[in-house]
Amino acid sequence: MKESVADGVNDYYREVAPFAVSSPSQSVSSQASAAARISSLYQFFGPGGLLARTHPAYEYRRGQLLMAEAVEQALNEKRHLIVEAGTGTGKTLAYLLPVIRSGKRVIISTGTKTLQEQLFHKDLPFLQAHLGELKVCYMKGRANYLCRKKLYDLTDHPVLTGLEEINHFRIISDWDNTTETGDRAELSGLLENNPLWSKLDARTERCIGAECQQFDRCFITEMRRRAAESDIIIVNHHLFCADLAIKAALERGPDSGVLPDAGVVIFDEAHELEDVATDFFGVSVSNLRVEDLLRDVEGTLRRANLPLAQALAASARVRERSQLFFSILPPGDGRFAFENRADFLEENGDEFIGLQNTLLHLYTELKAITDKPEDIHNLLRRVEELRVQLSFVMESNDRNTVFWIDRRSERRGGKSGQQSVFVQATPISVADILKQTLFDKLETAVLTSATLAVGGGFDYIRGRLGVEHAREIIVPSHFDYPSQALLYVPPDLPDPREPQFLERAAQRVHQLLEITRGRAFCLFTSYAFMNQLYERLLGELEFPMLLQGGAPKNALLEEFRMTPNCVLFATSSFWQGVDVQGEQLSCVIIDRLPFAVPNDPVVSARIKAIDENGGNAFFEYQVPSAVISLKQGFGRLIRSLHDRGLLCLLDNRILKKQYGRVFLSSLPEYARTTDIRAVERFFGHGADLD
C-alpha cells in the first residue's frame, strides 16, 4: 500500500520561471525586505493607503481588511484559520500581503487554473511592483511538459501514424531546440487532445529520474530547483494532495515528493479539497493501466535490442489473463459498489490468482535481465506496484475504504470502442488522514472560499477535513445583494421527483427567459434532465441556445459572452469556476436542490458510516454538501458591484421542507419572492419587491 500513490504525484507539476531567482539563503531576507515597506495592513488596504494610490479599480473593502488581519493573526499565533470570503472581497491580496509580511515560505493551493493564473500573472506582479523582489514558482500538471528522453527515443525508433502525426513530430522536434520551458502552451497550433503529445509528455510512468541521460537538461529537474529557491509556490489541489500522499506513503523520507517544505499553506477554493484528497489517497487498478504497462515493457525490450523471447511471452500471458479477469468482473455500467468481493473471489479465485501469477512471472523475467538499463528497473517497480494494488482492491477489508467498479465505454466515430474497467478503493473519510499527514504538521493552514459555511458555521467543513483548533471568520460581503439579486422560488411547481415536473418546469423556464430576454445559465443536477429540458424548449425560445457537450467548455463560454441574449444549458462543471460579468448573464436558473446521488458508491458508503456511528447522515453530510453546491451555482450571477439579476430555484422543497431553512440561512441576503410578478417588476420598472 505504501507505493500506491507514488505514480500520482509526478503527473501533476509544471513550472513557470519565478519572478526572481536567488539562492535559498537569500529567500527569507528578500521577502522580509518587501514586507518592511508596509508598516500595517491598514496602511496598505485602507483609504489613502498604498492600494488606493496604485490600483485604478480601488474600493475600500472592509471584508478584505478583516480577512487580512485574521490571516496575519493566524500566522503570528501559528494557528489554522477557516475564512469564508464571498466574491468581490479581494481575498487573494488579503492572504498574500500577510504572508509576505511574515517572511515565511508559503504554498498556495487552488482549485482552478484560472485562479492560479490570476495569482501568478496579476496579483503577485502587482505586489512585486510596489513591494520589491518576490521569488515565485508556478507548478502545475507534469503532462504539460516535454520529456526529452521520449522525444529522442522516438527519433531513433519512430512509431508514428499518418502524415499529420509525422508533421507534428517535426514541429515539436524543432521547438525543442528553442524552448526554455518545455511548456506545451507555447505550441499554439497543437490541439489539447493531440495523440502524439501523450507519447512525449513528462508523465512519470517511464521517468527514471537521476539515471536519465537528459536529467540535467530536464524541464522537471529545473522546476524542482526553482521551487526550492522560491518563497511563494503556486500549485493546484491535485498536485498538493498527490505530493502529500506520496510523502505520507514514504514517511517523508529523503527525496519524497516534489514540493519543498513549507510551514504555511493557503488553500483557496478549499471547498474542493475533500474530493481531491479522496482521489489521491485511493487506489485504482484498470485494464487500461495493465495494457499501458505491457506496451511499455514490450517497447522498452525492443528499443534496447534485448533478445528476450521469455519476457515477451510473459507479457503476452499477462495480457491474456488481464483480459479474462476484467471481463468476468460483476456486470454494470458507470459507478457501482463492489460489495461481493469475497463471493466473487470464491467463484473466480483462479482467474484472480492467474493474473497475479503472470505478473509475478513477468517480474521474474525482467529481474533476470543482466546489465539492466534503468528503464527496466522502472518497469520492475511498476509491475510490483500493480501486483500490490491489485491485491489491495480485491482482498483488503479496511473499514475506512469503499470498494467499487467504474465501467466506461468509449465511442469513436459513432461506434463503440474499447471498454475501460476500473476497480477502485476509496477512503470513506479523509478527515483522520488529513489531520495526521497535514494539519498536525503545519504551523498554519488557511482555508478560504466563497462557500465554506453552512447555516453560519463551519462544523461541516471542519469535520470533513479533520481541521481542529482553528480560528473561524465569515467576512462581510462587498456586494449589495438585496438590491443586486432577486431569488425566486415558484411555489406551485410539483416535487422534482414527480413525472409532471419536467413539463411544468419547462413552461416556467420559458416564461422566465422571456422576462429576462435570455441572458441566462440554466444549470442542472443531471445530464438527462438538462437534455430533456433543452429538447423541450428547442424551437420555442426565440433566443440562441447552447448545450454543454456541443463544444469544449471554454469555447461555449466565449460563444455565450459574444452572443446577445444567449441561454446556456449546462451541468456541474459550470456550477463553479465560471466568471461572466455584466448584463450578458442576468439570470441563473437551477433545476433542483443539488443533493449528491445517494446510490453513488462513495456517497452511499459515507452515509452508511455516519449512520452506523450514531450520526444523522442526511443533516450532517447530505444537506451541508448540497448547501455548498447550491451556493456555488448561485455564485455565478453576481460577480461585480455592477451586476444585477435573477436567481431561480425550481425546487420548492427549499420552502416546504424542514431542511430548507438550512439552505436559506446559508445563502447571501438576496431579495426573495415567490411571485413571478415581482420578477417582472425587477426587470421592468424596478418597483419595490414583495
C-alpha positions as CSV (number, residue, x, y, z in Angstrom):
1,M,0.0,0.0,0.0
2,K,2.9,2.3,0.7
3,E,3.7,2.7,-3.0
4,S,0.1,3.1,-4.1
5,V,0.4,6.8,-4.7
6,A,3.9,7.0,-6.0
7,D,2.9,7.5,-9.6
8,G,0.2,10.1,-9.0
9,V,2.3,12.9,-7.6
10,N,4.6,13.2,-10.6
11,D,1.7,13.6,-13.0
12,Y,0.8,17.0,-11.7
13,Y,3.6,19.5,-11.8
14,R,4.7,22.2,-14.1
15,E,6.8,25.3,-13.6
16,V,6.9,28.8,-14.7
17,A,10.2,30.7,-14.0
18,P,9.9,32.7,-10.7
19,F,9.9,36.4,-10.8
20,A,13.4,36.5,-9.5
21,V,15.9,33.7,-8.9
22,S,18.4,33.6,-6.0
23,S,20.0,31.1,-3.7
24,P,17.8,29.7,-0.8
25,S,19.8,31.6,1.8
26,Q,18.6,34.9,0.2
27,S,15.0,33.9,0.1
28,V,13.6,34.9,3.5
29,S,15.6,38.1,3.7
30,S,14.2,39.2,0.4
31,Q,10.6,38.6,1.4
32,A,11.2,40.3,4.8
33,S,12.6,43.3,2.9
34,A,9.5,43.5,0.8
35,A,7.3,43.2,4.0
36,A,9.2,46.1,5.7
37,R,7.8,48.5,3.1
38,I,4.3,48.2,4.7
39,S,4.1,49.1,8.4
40,S,0.5,47.9,8.9
41,L,-2.2,46.2,6.9
42,Y,-4.4,49.3,7.2
43,Q,-1.6,51.3,5.5
44,F,-2.0,49.0,2.5
45,F,-5.7,48.3,2.3
46,G,-7.2,51.4,3.9
47,P,-8.5,54.6,2.3
48,G,-5.4,56.6,1.2
49,G,-3.2,53.6,1.5
50,L,-0.8,52.0,-1.0
51,L,-3.6,50.1,-2.7
52,A,-5.8,53.2,-3.0
53,R,-2.9,55.1,-4.6
54,T,-1.8,52.5,-7.0
55,H,-4.7,50.4,-8.1
56,P,-7.1,52.0,-10.7
57,A,-10.1,50.0,-9.5
58,Y,-9.6,50.5,-5.8
59,E,-12.5,50.5,-3.4
60,Y,-12.2,50.2,0.3
61,R,-13.4,46.7,1.2
62,R,-13.9,46.2,4.9
63,G,-14.1,42.4,4.5
64,Q,-10.7,42.4,2.8
65,L,-9.1,44.2,5.7
66,L,-10.8,42.0,8.2
67,M,-9.6,38.9,6.4
68,A,-6.0,40.1,6.1
69,E,-6.0,40.9,9.8
70,A,-7.3,37.4,10.6
71,V,-4.6,35.8,8.3
72,E,-1.9,37.8,10.0
73,Q,-3.1,36.8,13.4
74,A,-3.2,33.1,12.5
75,L,0.4,33.4,11.1
76,N,1.6,35.1,14.3
77,E,-0.1,32.6,16.6
78,K,0.8,29.6,14.4
79,R,-2.9,28.5,14.3
80,H,-5.1,27.4,11.5
81,L,-7.8,29.6,10.0
82,I,-11.1,29.0,8.2
83,V,-12.5,32.0,6.4
84,E,-15.5,32.4,4.1
85,A,-15.0,35.4,1.9
86,G,-17.5,36.0,-0.8
87,T,-16.9,37.1,-4.4
88,G,-15.7,40.7,-4.5
89,T,-13.8,40.5,-1.2
90,G,-10.4,40.6,-2.8
91,K,-9.3,37.6,-0.8
92,T,-6.1,36.8,-2.8
93,L,-4.5,40.1,-1.7
94,A,-6.0,39.6,1.7
95,Y,-3.9,36.5,2.3
96,L,-0.8,37.4,0.1
97,L,0.1,40.5,1.9
98,P,0.2,39.0,5.4
99,V,2.2,36.0,4.1
100,I,4.8,38.4,2.5
101,R,4.9,40.4,5.7
102,S,5.6,37.3,7.7
103,G,8.7,36.4,5.7
104,K,7.7,32.7,5.7
105,R,7.7,30.4,2.8
106,V,4.1,29.6,1.7
107,I,2.5,27.1,-0.7
108,I,-0.8,28.4,-2.2
109,S,-3.0,25.6,-3.4
110,T,-6.0,26.5,-5.6
111,G,-8.9,24.5,-7.2
112,T,-8.7,26.1,-10.7
113,K,-6.2,27.0,-13.3
114,T,-8.0,30.4,-13.6
115,L,-7.1,31.4,-10.0
116,Q,-3.5,30.1,-10.4
117,E,-3.0,32.3,-13.4
118,Q,-4.6,35.3,-11.6
119,L,-2.2,34.9,-8.8
120,F,0.9,34.5,-10.9
121,H,0.2,36.9,-13.8
122,K,-1.8,39.6,-12.0
123,D,-1.8,39.7,-8.2
124,L,1.8,38.9,-7.4
125,P,3.3,41.1,-10.2
126,F,1.2,43.9,-8.8
127,L,2.6,43.3,-5.3
128,Q,6.2,42.9,-6.6
129,A,5.9,46.2,-8.5
130,H,5.1,48.1,-5.2
131,L,6.9,46.0,-2.5
132,G,10.0,44.8,-4.2
133,E,11.5,41.5,-5.2
134,L,9.4,38.3,-4.7
135,K,10.5,34.8,-5.7
136,V,7.5,32.9,-7.0
137,C,7.2,29.5,-8.7
138,Y,4.1,28.3,-10.5
139,M,3.7,24.5,-10.6
140,K,1.1,22.5,-12.5
141,G,0.5,19.3,-14.3
142,R,3.6,17.4,-15.4
143,A,1.8,16.3,-18.6
144,N,2.1,19.9,-19.8
145,Y,5.9,19.4,-20.3
146,L,8.0,17.7,-22.9
147,C,10.1,14.7,-22.0
148,R,13.3,15.0,-24.0
149,K,14.2,11.3,-23.5
150,K,10.8,10.3,-25.0
151,L,11.4,12.7,-27.9
152,Y,14.9,11.3,-28.6
153,D,13.8,7.7,-28.2
154,L,11.0,8.3,-30.7
155,T,13.5,10.0,-33.1
156,D,15.7,6.8,-33.0
157,H,12.7,4.4,-33.3
158,P,9.8,6.3,-34.9
159,V,6.4,4.8,-34.3
160,L,4.2,7.4,-36.0
161,T,0.8,7.2,-37.5
162,G,0.0,9.1,-40.7
163,L,1.3,12.3,-42.3
164,E,-0.3,14.6,-39.7
165,E,1.5,13.0,-36.8
166,I,4.8,13.0,-38.7
167,N,4.3,16.7,-39.3
168,H,3.5,17.4,-35.6
169,F,6.6,15.4,-34.6
170,R,8.8,17.7,-36.8
171,I,7.2,20.8,-35.3
172,I,7.9,19.5,-31.7
173,S,11.4,18.5,-32.6
174,D,12.2,22.0,-34.0
175,W,10.6,23.6,-30.9
176,D,12.8,21.5,-28.6
177,N,15.8,23.3,-30.0
178,T,14.5,26.8,-28.9
179,T,12.2,26.3,-25.9
180,E,13.4,27.2,-22.4
181,T,10.4,25.9,-20.6
182,G,9.2,22.8,-22.5
183,D,5.7,24.0,-21.8
184,R,3.2,22.8,-24.5
185,A,1.3,26.0,-24.1
186,E,4.0,27.5,-26.4
187,L,2.8,25.2,-29.2
188,S,-0.3,27.2,-30.0
189,G,-1.1,25.1,-33.1
190,L,-1.2,21.8,-31.1
191,L,-4.7,20.7,-30.1
192,E,-5.2,19.9,-26.4
193,N,-6.0,16.2,-27.1
194,N,-3.3,15.7,-29.7
195,P,-2.5,11.9,-29.6
196,L,1.3,12.5,-30.3
197,W,1.7,14.6,-27.2
198,S,0.7,11.7,-24.9
199,K,3.7,9.8,-26.3
200,L,6.1,12.7,-25.5
201,D,4.9,14.3,-22.3
202,A,6.8,14.1,-19.0
203,R,4.3,12.0,-17.0
204,T,6.0,9.7,-14.5
205,E,5.4,6.2,-15.8
206,R,8.6,6.0,-17.8
207,C,10.6,8.5,-15.8
208,I,13.9,7.1,-14.5
209,G,15.0,10.2,-12.6
210,A,18.6,10.9,-12.0
211,E,19.7,7.9,-14.1
212,C,18.3,9.5,-17.2
213,Q,20.9,10.9,-19.7
214,Q,18.7,14.0,-20.1
215,F,18.4,14.6,-16.3
216,D,20.5,17.8,-16.2
217,R,18.6,19.2,-19.2
218,C,15.2,18.0,-17.9
219,F,12.5,20.6,-17.6
220,I,11.2,18.9,-14.4
221,T,14.7,19.0,-12.8
222,E,14.8,22.7,-13.5
223,M,11.3,23.1,-12.0
224,R,12.3,21.4,-8.7
225,R,15.4,23.6,-8.4
226,R,13.4,26.8,-8.9
227,A,10.7,25.7,-6.5
228,A,13.4,25.1,-3.8
229,E,14.5,28.7,-4.3
230,S,11.1,30.3,-4.2
231,D,9.2,32.0,-1.3
232,I,5.8,31.6,-2.8
233,I,4.9,28.3,-4.6
234,I,1.6,28.2,-6.5
235,V,0.1,24.8,-7.1
236,N,-3.3,23.2,-7.6
237,H,-5.1,20.9,-5.1
238,H,-4.3,17.9,-7.3
239,L,-0.5,18.4,-7.1
240,F,-0.7,19.3,-3.4
241,C,-2.7,16.2,-2.5
242,A,-0.6,13.9,-4.7
243,D,2.6,15.2,-3.1
244,L,1.1,14.9,0.4
245,A,0.0,11.3,-0.4
246,I,3.5,10.2,-1.5
247,K,5.2,11.9,1.4
248,A,2.8,10.0,3.8
249,A,3.5,6.7,2.0
250,L,7.2,7.2,2.1
251,E,7.1,8.6,5.6
252,R,8.6,11.9,4.4
253,G,11.9,10.2,3.5
254,P,14.6,12.0,1.5
255,D,13.6,13.0,-2.0
256,S,9.9,12.0,-1.3
257,G,7.5,14.3,-3.1
258,V,8.2,17.3,-5.3
259,L,7.1,20.3,-3.2
260,P,9.6,21.9,-0.9
261,D,8.9,22.0,2.8
262,A,6.7,25.0,4.0
263,G,5.2,25.7,7.3
264,V,2.3,27.7,5.8
265,V,-0.2,26.6,3.3
266,I,-3.1,28.6,1.9
267,F,-6.0,26.5,0.4
268,D,-8.0,28.8,-1.8
269,E,-11.2,27.3,-3.2
270,A,-11.0,25.0,-0.2
271,H,-14.5,23.5,-0.7
272,E,-12.9,21.3,-3.3
273,L,-10.2,19.9,-1.1
274,E,-12.0,16.8,0.3
275,D,-12.9,15.4,-3.1
276,V,-9.4,15.8,-4.5
277,A,-7.8,14.3,-1.4
278,T,-10.2,11.4,-1.6
279,D,-8.9,10.6,-5.1
280,F,-5.3,10.7,-4.3
281,F,-5.4,8.7,-1.1
282,G,-7.3,5.9,-3.0
283,V,-6.1,3.1,-5.3
284,S,-7.2,2.4,-8.9
285,V,-6.5,-0.7,-11.0
286,S,-7.8,-1.0,-14.6
287,N,-7.4,-2.9,-17.8
288,L,-6.1,0.3,-19.4
289,R,-3.3,0.5,-16.8
290,V,-2.3,-3.1,-17.4
291,E,-2.2,-2.5,-21.1
292,D,-0.1,0.7,-20.8
293,L,2.4,-1.2,-18.7
294,L,2.6,-4.1,-21.2
295,R,3.0,-1.7,-24.1
296,D,5.9,0.0,-22.3
297,V,7.5,-3.4,-21.4
298,E,7.4,-4.6,-25.0
299,G,8.5,-1.2,-26.4
300,T,11.5,-1.0,-24.0
301,L,12.7,-4.5,-24.7
302,R,12.6,-3.9,-28.4
303,R,14.3,-0.4,-28.2
304,A,17.1,-1.9,-26.1
305,N,17.6,-4.7,-28.6
306,L,17.3,-7.3,-25.9
307,P,16.6,-10.8,-27.4
308,L,14.2,-11.8,-24.6
309,A,11.6,-14.1,-26.0
310,Q,10.7,-15.3,-22.5
311,A,9.9,-11.8,-21.2
312,L,7.8,-11.0,-24.3
313,A,6.0,-14.3,-23.9
314,A,5.4,-13.5,-20.2
315,S,4.0,-10.1,-21.2
316,A,1.6,-11.8,-23.7
317,R,0.4,-14.1,-20.9
318,V,-0.3,-11.1,-18.6
319,R,-2.4,-9.6,-21.4
320,E,-4.5,-12.8,-21.8
321,R,-5.1,-13.1,-18.1
322,S,-5.9,-9.4,-17.7
323,Q,-8.5,-9.5,-20.5
324,L,-10.1,-12.6,-18.9
325,F,-10.1,-11.1,-15.3
326,F,-11.6,-7.8,-16.2
327,S,-14.2,-9.4,-18.5
328,I,-15.7,-11.5,-15.6
329,L,-16.0,-8.7,-13.1
330,P,-19.6,-8.1,-12.0
331,P,-21.7,-6.5,-14.8
332,G,-23.0,-2.9,-14.7
333,D,-22.4,0.4,-16.3
334,G,-20.9,3.5,-14.7
335,R,-20.0,3.6,-11.0
336,F,-21.4,0.8,-8.7
337,A,-20.3,-0.8,-5.4
338,F,-18.2,-4.0,-5.5
339,E,-19.8,-5.3,-2.3
340,N,-19.5,-9.0,-3.1
341,R,-15.7,-9.3,-3.5
342,A,-15.5,-12.3,-1.2
343,D,-18.1,-14.2,-3.1
344,F,-16.5,-13.1,-6.4
345,L,-13.1,-14.5,-5.3
346,E,-14.8,-17.7,-4.1
347,E,-16.2,-18.2,-7.5
348,N,-13.4,-16.7,-9.7
349,G,-10.3,-17.1,-7.5
350,D,-8.4,-19.0,-10.2
351,E,-8.7,-16.1,-12.6
352,F,-7.5,-13.6,-10.0
353,I,-4.6,-15.8,-8.9
354,G,-3.8,-16.5,-12.5
355,L,-3.4,-12.7,-13.2
356,Q,-1.3,-12.2,-10.1
357,N,1.0,-15.2,-11.0
358,T,1.5,-14.0,-14.6
359,L,2.5,-10.6,-13.2
360,L,4.9,-12.3,-10.8
361,H,6.3,-14.3,-13.7
362,L,6.8,-11.1,-15.8
363,Y,8.6,-9.5,-12.8
364,T,10.9,-12.6,-12.5
365,E,11.8,-12.5,-16.2
366,L,12.6,-8.7,-16.1
367,K,14.6,-9.2,-12.9
368,A,16.7,-11.9,-14.6
369,I,18.0,-9.5,-17.3
370,T,21.7,-8.9,-16.9
371,D,23.2,-5.4,-17.2
372,K,19.7,-4.0,-17.0
373,P,19.2,-0.5,-18.4
374,E,17.5,1.9,-15.9
375,D,14.2,1.6,-17.9
376,I,13.9,-2.0,-16.8
377,H,14.3,-1.0,-13.1
378,N,11.4,1.4,-13.6
379,L,9.3,-1.3,-15.2
380,L,10.0,-3.7,-12.3
381,R,8.7,-1.0,-9.9
382,R,5.5,-0.6,-11.9
383,V,4.9,-4.4,-12.1
384,E,5.3,-4.9,-8.4
385,E,3.2,-1.8,-7.6
386,L,0.4,-3.2,-9.8
387,R,0.5,-6.6,-8.0
388,V,0.3,-4.9,-4.6
389,Q,-2.5,-2.7,-5.5
390,L,-4.5,-5.4,-7.3
391,S,-4.2,-7.5,-4.1
392,F,-5.4,-4.5,-2.0
393,V,-8.5,-3.7,-4.1
394,M,-9.6,-7.3,-4.2
395,E,-8.6,-8.6,-0.8
396,S,-8.4,-5.7,1.7
397,N,-11.0,-5.4,4.5
398,D,-10.1,-1.9,5.5
399,R,-13.1,-0.4,7.3
400,N,-12.5,3.2,6.1
401,T,-12.4,2.1,2.4
402,V,-15.2,1.6,-0.1
403,F,-14.5,-0.8,-3.0
404,W,-16.3,-0.1,-6.3
405,I,-16.2,-0.6,-10.0
406,D,-16.3,2.1,-12.8
407,R,-17.1,0.8,-16.2
408,R,-16.9,3.2,-19.2
409,S,-17.5,2.6,-22.9
410,E,-15.6,4.8,-25.3
411,R,-17.2,5.8,-28.5
412,R,-15.2,6.6,-31.6
413,G,-16.8,7.8,-34.8
414,G,-20.2,6.9,-33.6
415,K,-19.2,3.3,-32.8
416,S,-18.5,1.6,-29.5
417,G,-14.8,1.4,-28.8
418,Q,-12.8,-0.2,-26.0
419,Q,-14.5,-0.8,-22.7
420,S,-12.5,0.5,-19.7
421,V,-12.9,-1.2,-16.4
422,F,-11.6,0.3,-13.2
423,V,-11.6,-1.4,-9.8
424,Q,-11.4,1.4,-7.2
425,A,-10.6,1.6,-3.5
426,T,-11.5,5.0,-2.0
427,P,-11.3,6.3,1.6
428,I,-14.7,6.8,3.1
429,S,-13.4,9.7,5.2
430,V,-10.2,11.6,4.7
431,A,-10.5,13.6,8.0
432,D,-8.1,11.5,10.0
433,I,-5.7,11.1,7.1
434,L,-5.5,14.9,6.6
435,K,-5.3,15.6,10.3
436,Q,-2.3,13.3,10.7
437,T,-0.5,14.0,7.5
438,L,-1.2,17.7,7.0
439,F,-2.8,19.8,9.7
440,D,-0.9,18.3,12.7
441,K,2.4,19.0,10.8
442,L,1.7,22.6,9.6
443,E,2.3,25.8,11.5
444,T,-0.6,27.5,9.8
445,A,-3.2,26.4,7.3
446,V,-5.6,28.9,5.9
447,L,-8.7,27.5,4.2
448,T,-10.8,30.0,2.3
449,S,-13.6,30.0,-0.3
450,A,-16.8,31.9,-1.0
451,T,-18.6,28.7,0.0
452,L,-17.5,27.1,3.2
453,A,-20.1,28.0,5.9
454,V,-23.4,26.1,6.3
455,G,-26.0,27.8,8.5
456,G,-23.5,30.4,9.6
457,G,-20.9,27.9,10.9
458,F,-18.0,25.7,9.8
459,D,-18.8,22.4,11.6
460,Y,-19.3,20.6,8.3
461,I,-16.0,21.6,6.7
462,R,-14.0,21.0,9.9
463,G,-15.5,17.5,10.3
464,R,-14.9,16.5,6.7
465,L,-11.3,17.7,6.5
466,G,-10.1,17.0,10.1
467,V,-9.3,20.6,11.0
468,E,-9.1,21.2,14.8
469,H,-8.3,24.3,16.9
470,A,-8.9,26.7,14.0
471,R,-10.0,30.3,14.2
472,E,-13.1,31.0,12.1
473,I,-14.5,34.1,10.4
474,I,-17.1,35.0,7.8
475,V,-16.2,38.3,6.4
476,P,-19.0,40.7,5.2
477,S,-19.8,40.8,1.5
478,H,-18.7,43.7,-0.6
479,F,-21.9,43.4,-2.7
480,D,-25.3,44.8,-2.0
481,Y,-27.2,41.5,-2.5
482,P,-30.7,42.8,-1.5
483,S,-30.6,45.3,-4.4
484,Q,-28.5,43.4,-6.9
485,A,-30.1,39.9,-6.8
486,L,-33.6,38.6,-6.6
487,L,-34.2,34.9,-5.6
488,Y,-37.4,33.5,-7.0
489,V,-38.8,30.1,-5.9
490,P,-42.0,29.1,-7.7
491,P,-44.4,27.8,-5.0
492,D,-46.7,26.0,-7.4
493,L,-44.4,23.6,-9.2
494,P,-44.6,19.9,-8.3
495,D,-41.9,18.0,-6.5
496,P,-38.9,17.5,-8.8
497,R,-39.3,13.7,-8.3
498,E,-42.8,13.8,-9.8
499,P,-43.2,12.9,-13.5
500,Q,-45.1,16.1,-14.3
501,F,-42.2,18.3,-13.1
502,L,-40.5,18.3,-16.5
503,E,-43.4,19.8,-18.4
504,R,-44.3,22.4,-15.7
505,A,-40.6,23.3,-15.2
506,A,-40.2,23.8,-19.0
507,Q,-43.2,26.2,-19.0
508,R,-41.9,28.2,-16.1
509,V,-38.3,28.4,-17.5
510,H,-39.7,29.6,-20.8
511,Q,-41.7,32.3,-19.0
512,L,-38.7,33.4,-17.0
513,L,-36.4,33.6,-20.1
514,E,-39.0,35.8,-21.9
515,I,-38.8,38.2,-18.9
516,T,-35.0,38.2,-18.7
517,R,-34.7,38.2,-22.6
518,G,-32.4,35.2,-22.4
519,R,-29.0,36.1,-20.9
520,A,-29.1,33.0,-18.7
521,F,-27.4,30.0,-17.4
522,C,-29.8,27.0,-16.9
523,L,-27.8,24.7,-14.5
524,F,-28.8,21.1,-13.9
525,T,-28.0,18.3,-11.5
526,S,-28.2,15.6,-14.2
527,Y,-27.4,15.3,-17.9
528,A,-30.7,13.6,-18.5
529,F,-32.9,16.4,-17.2
530,M,-30.7,19.0,-19.0
531,N,-31.1,17.3,-22.3
532,Q,-34.9,16.8,-21.8
533,L,-35.5,20.4,-20.9
534,Y,-33.3,21.6,-23.8
535,E,-35.2,19.5,-26.3
536,R,-38.5,20.6,-24.8
537,L,-37.6,24.3,-25.3
538,L,-35.7,23.9,-28.6
539,G,-37.7,25.7,-31.3
540,E,-39.9,27.5,-28.7
541,L,-37.4,30.0,-27.4
542,E,-36.5,33.0,-29.6
543,F,-33.1,33.2,-28.1
544,P,-29.8,31.4,-29.1
545,M,-29.4,28.2,-27.1
546,L,-26.1,26.5,-26.2
547,L,-25.9,23.0,-24.8
548,Q,-23.0,21.6,-22.8
549,G,-21.3,18.9,-24.8
550,G,-21.7,20.8,-28.1
551,A,-18.3,22.3,-27.8
552,P,-15.4,22.5,-25.3
553,K,-16.2,24.4,-22.1
554,N,-14.1,27.5,-22.9
555,A,-15.5,27.7,-26.4
556,L,-19.0,27.6,-25.1
557,L,-18.3,30.3,-22.6
558,E,-16.7,32.5,-25.2
559,E,-19.7,32.0,-27.5
560,F,-22.0,32.8,-24.6
561,R,-20.2,36.0,-23.9
562,M,-20.2,37.1,-27.6
563,T,-23.8,36.1,-28.4
564,P,-26.5,38.6,-27.3
565,N,-29.5,37.1,-25.3
566,C,-27.9,33.7,-25.2
567,V,-29.1,30.8,-23.0
568,L,-26.6,28.1,-21.9
569,F,-27.8,24.7,-20.6
570,A,-25.1,23.0,-18.5
571,T,-24.4,20.7,-15.6
572,S,-21.9,20.5,-12.7
573,S,-18.7,21.7,-14.4
574,F,-20.4,25.2,-15.0
575,W,-21.5,25.5,-11.3
576,Q,-18.1,26.8,-10.2
577,G,-15.0,28.5,-11.6
578,V,-17.0,30.3,-14.3
579,D,-17.0,34.2,-14.4
580,V,-19.2,36.1,-16.7
581,Q,-19.6,39.8,-15.6
582,G,-22.2,42.3,-16.9
583,E,-25.6,42.1,-18.4
584,Q,-24.8,39.2,-20.6
585,L,-25.5,37.0,-17.6
586,S,-28.6,38.3,-15.9
587,C,-30.3,35.1,-14.8
588,V,-29.2,31.8,-13.2
589,I,-31.8,29.0,-13.1
590,I,-31.2,25.8,-11.1
591,D,-33.4,22.8,-11.6
592,R,-33.3,21.3,-8.1
593,L,-31.5,21.1,-4.8
594,P,-28.1,19.6,-5.7
595,F,-28.1,16.6,-3.4
596,A,-25.4,14.1,-4.2
597,V,-26.7,10.9,-5.8
598,P,-27.3,8.6,-2.8
599,N,-26.6,5.4,-4.6
600,D,-23.2,6.5,-5.8
601,P,-20.8,4.0,-4.1
602,V,-18.7,6.6,-2.3
603,V,-21.7,8.7,-1.2
604,S,-23.6,5.6,-0.1
605,A,-20.6,4.4,2.0
606,R,-20.3,7.8,3.7
607,I,-24.0,7.9,4.5
608,K,-23.8,4.3,5.9
609,A,-20.7,5.1,8.0
610,I,-22.2,8.2,9.6
611,D,-25.5,6.5,10.4
612,E,-23.7,3.4,11.8
613,N,-21.7,5.7,14.1
614,G,-24.9,7.2,15.6
615,G,-25.0,10.3,13.5
616,N,-27.6,11.6,11.1
617,A,-26.1,11.5,7.6
618,F,-28.9,13.5,6.0
619,F,-28.3,16.6,8.2
620,E,-24.6,16.1,8.8
621,Y,-23.5,15.2,5.3
622,Q,-26.1,15.3,2.5
623,V,-27.7,18.7,3.3
624,P,-24.4,20.6,4.0
625,S,-22.8,19.2,0.9
626,A,-25.9,20.3,-1.2
627,V,-25.8,23.7,0.5
628,I,-22.2,24.4,-0.6
629,S,-23.1,23.2,-4.2
630,L,-26.1,25.5,-4.3
631,K,-24.1,28.5,-3.1
632,Q,-21.5,27.7,-5.8
633,G,-24.2,27.6,-8.5
634,F,-25.9,30.8,-7.4
635,G,-22.5,32.4,-7.1
636,R,-22.2,32.5,-10.9
637,L,-24.6,35.5,-11.1
638,I,-23.2,38.4,-9.1
639,R,-19.5,38.9,-9.9
640,S,-19.1,42.6,-9.6
641,L,-20.8,45.7,-7.9
642,H,-22.5,46.5,-11.2
643,D,-24.1,43.0,-11.8
644,R,-27.8,42.6,-11.3
645,G,-30.1,39.7,-12.0
646,L,-32.4,36.9,-11.1
647,L,-31.7,33.6,-9.3
648,C,-34.3,30.9,-9.6
649,L,-34.6,27.6,-7.9
650,L,-37.3,25.4,-9.4
651,D,-37.3,23.1,-6.4
652,N,-39.7,24.5,-3.8
653,R,-38.7,21.9,-1.2
654,I,-36.5,24.7,0.0
655,L,-39.7,26.4,1.2
656,K,-41.7,23.3,2.2
657,K,-39.3,21.0,4.0
658,Q,-37.7,21.5,7.4
659,Y,-34.2,21.2,5.9
660,G,-35.0,24.1,3.5
661,R,-34.3,26.5,6.4
662,V,-30.6,25.4,6.4
663,F,-30.3,26.3,2.7
664,L,-32.0,29.7,3.1
665,S,-29.9,30.6,6.2
666,S,-26.7,29.8,4.3
667,L,-27.4,31.9,1.2
668,P,-26.4,35.6,0.9
669,E,-29.1,38.1,1.7
670,Y,-30.7,38.1,-1.7
671,A,-34.1,39.8,-2.0
672,R,-36.6,36.9,-2.2
673,T,-40.0,36.3,-3.7
674,T,-42.5,33.6,-4.7
675,D,-44.4,35.9,-7.0
676,I,-43.4,36.0,-10.7
677,R,-44.9,39.5,-10.9
678,A,-42.0,40.6,-8.7
679,V,-39.6,39.1,-11.3
680,E,-41.4,41.2,-14.0
681,R,-41.1,44.4,-11.9
682,F,-37.4,43.6,-11.2
683,F,-36.6,43.6,-14.9
684,G,-39.2,46.3,-15.7
685,H,-39.6,49.4,-13.7
686,G,-37.5,48.4,-10.6
687,A,-40.5,48.7,-8.3
688,D,-40.4,47.5,-4.7
689,L,-40.3,43.8,-4.2
690,D,-42.7,41.9,-2.0
